[in-house]
Amino acid sequence: MFECEHCGCCCRNLDKSVLYTSLNRGDGVCIYLRGNDCSIYENRPLLCRVDECYERMFSHVMTEEEYYRMNKQACKKLRELEE
């Protein structure tokens, strides 16, 4: 299982990927973000569900370890942008 630190960085930087355009309120922040928490967490889109997204979309092209590593690297970069 992917270990998310619930910092909200990914949800405050949606403008970095066109995949999240429909969730972007116009300033890069997710329309569902409240503080650092998702207001629709139990019903969030597939792209926001790291584990399910891997199983459905990426398991045939990379290992779970690679996928998690890439997600952690992206998280680190987004955190650095906010510093």
Secondary structure as UniProt FT lines:
FT   HELIX           10..12
FT   HELIX           14..16
FT   HELIX           18..23
FT   TURN            31..32
FT   STRAND          33..34
FT   TURN            35..36
FT   STRAND          37..38
FT   TURN            39..40
FT   HELIX           41..43
FT   HELIX           46..48
FT   HELIX           50..53
FT   HELIX           54..58
FT   TURN            59..61
FT   HELIX           64..82
//
